[in-house]
Amino acid sequence: MLASARGVVSPEQYPSSDSNDRLAVLSIMIRIVSLDSLFLAH
């Protein structure tokens, strides 16, 4: 899932000016999703 999410949202799709902000938000969202999946697994 993480690989697919990174593949769908690549930094090349956005201007370099706000790519860092989008990547930061994406990393936070991915962490939340991964934590939710871990809790659901248990």
Phi, psi and omega in degrees: 000316180298320180296318181293320180297318179292326180290323181290317182252093180255148182298339181291341183283344184241159176299150183293342184293319184246014181294324181296316180297316181296319179295323179296314179296318180297318181298319179295315180297318180297321179296317180297315181297318180295320178295317179299318181295324178295317180293322179292328180295324179276000000 
